[in-house]
Amino acid sequence: MAEVYEKLRERLDMFPQGFPKTQSGVELEILKNLFAEEEANIALSLKPYPEPVAVVAERINRDEYELGQILYDMSKKGLILRFKESEEVIYYFLAPWVVGIWEFQLNRLNKKNIPLYEKFHQEGIVASAKGRSVGGFRVIP
């Protein structure tokens, strides 16, 4: 079970903004609180660019309608990104931690997750930034 969350952490860490590993493993606890195990597995199957549900369903051998419902629910929880080309075609793709999943969780902050996010910020985000010789990132189109 924990393996899927570590794989998801590694995948999120591939984005320019990253999702660094910490000594305490707080980032895995955050992912476990956000993603059910099935959702984490599905998130791992998503690309960082938009794809229609049919393409994702075919790739992971899942029923298109069932997968569409799960992806929609995940997008409503702010775990992945969604956009509609038309009523018939909806695209989904993996969101980075920042700007993405984290910002979608701001309206869901509570006494349980705030300490986790604060700990991750200090142990992960701040700690990884301290070791860089280059300032903030820039993505060149």
C-alpha positions in Angstrom: 0.0 0.0 0.0 2.7 2.5 1.0 4.5 1.8 -2.3 1.8 3.4 -4.4 2.1 6.6 -2.3 5.9 6.7 -2.7 5.5 6.2 -6.5 3.0 9.1 -6.5 5.4 11.2 -4.5 8.2 10.4 -7.1 5.8 11.3 -9.9 4.8 14.6 -8.4 8.5 15.4 -7.7 9.1 15.2 -11.5 7.2 18.5 -11.9 9.4 21.6 -11.9 8.1 22.7 -8.5 8.8 19.2 -7.1 7.4 17.3 -4.2 10.5 16.4 -2.1 11.0 13.4 0.1 11.4 14.1 3.8 13.1 12.2 6.6 9.9 12.0 8.6 7.8 10.8 5.6 5.2 13.5 6.3 4.6 13.8 2.5 3.4 10.2 2.3 1.0 10.9 5.2 -0.4 13.9 3.3 -0.8 11.8 0.1 -2.6 9.0 2.1 -5.0 11.6 3.5 -5.7 13.1 0.1 -5.8 10.0 -2.1 -7.5 6.7 -1.6 -5.3 3.8 -2.7 -7.3 3.4 -5.9 -7.2 7.1 -6.6 -3.4 7.1 -6.2 -3.0 4.3 -8.7 -5.3 6.1 -11.1 -3.3 9.3 -10.7 -0.1 7.4 -11.5 -1.7 6.5 -14.9 -2.4 10.1 -15.8 -0.1 12.1 -18.0 1.0 15.7 -17.2 -1.0 16.8 -20.3 -4.8 16.5 -21.0 -6.2 13.3 -22.3 -9.8 12.2 -22.8 -11.2 9.6 -20.4 -11.4 7.0 -23.3 -7.7 7.2 -23.8 -6.9 6.7 -20.1 -9.5 3.9 -19.7 -8.0 2.0 -22.7 -4.4 2.4 -21.3 -5.3 1.0 -17.9 -8.0 -1.4 -19.1 -10.9 0.1 -17.1 -14.5 0.7 -18.0 -14.7 4.3 -19.5 -17.9 5.3 -17.6 -16.7 4.0 -14.2 -13.3 5.6 -14.7 -14.9 8.8 -15.8 -16.9 9.0 -12.5 -13.7 8.4 -10.4 -11.7 11.0 -12.3 -14.6 13.5 -12.0 -14.7 12.9 -8.2 -10.9 13.2 -8.0 -11.1 16.5 -9.8 -13.8 17.8 -7.5 -11.4 17.0 -4.6 -8.7 19.0 -6.3 -6.4 16.0 -6.8 -6.2 16.2 -10.6 -7.1 18.7 -13.3 -10.1 18.6 -15.7 -11.4 20.6 -18.6 -14.3 20.1 -21.0 -13.8 20.5 -24.7 -17.5 19.7 -25.2 -20.3 18.0 -23.3 -19.0 14.7 -24.8 -15.3 15.1 -24.3 -13.7 15.7 -20.9 -10.0 15.8 -20.4 -8.1 14.9 -17.3 -4.4 15.2 -16.3 -2.1 15.0 -13.4 -1.7 18.2 -11.4 1.6 19.3 -9.8 1.7 19.9 -6.1 2.2 23.6 -6.6 0.5 25.3 -8.5 -2.2 22.6 -8.3 -3.1 20.1 -5.6 -2.0 22.3 -2.7 -4.0 25.4 -3.8 -7.1 23.2 -4.2 -6.8 22.1 -0.6 -6.8 25.6 0.9 -10.6 25.5 1.4 -10.2 22.1 3.0 -7.8 23.0 5.8 -8.5 21.6 9.2 -6.9 20.8 12.6 -5.7 17.4 11.2 -4.0 18.5 8.0 -2.7 21.9 8.8 0.2 20.5 11.0 1.0 18.0 8.2 1.2 20.8 5.6 3.3 23.0 7.9 5.7 20.1 8.7 6.0 19.3 5.0 6.7 22.9 4.1 9.6 23.1 6.6 11.1 19.6 6.1 10.4 19.4 2.3 9.9 22.7 0.5 12.1 25.0 2.6 14.8 22.3 3.2 15.1 21.5 -0.5 15.3 25.1 -1.5 18.1 25.8 0.9 20.5 23.5 -0.9 20.0 25.1 -4.3 22.6 27.4 -5.8 20.0 28.8 -8.2 16.9 30.8 -7.1 13.3 30.0 -8.0 12.4 28.0 -11.1 11.3 29.4 -14.4 9.6 27.4 -17.1 10.5 28.6 -20.6 7.7 28.0 -23.1 
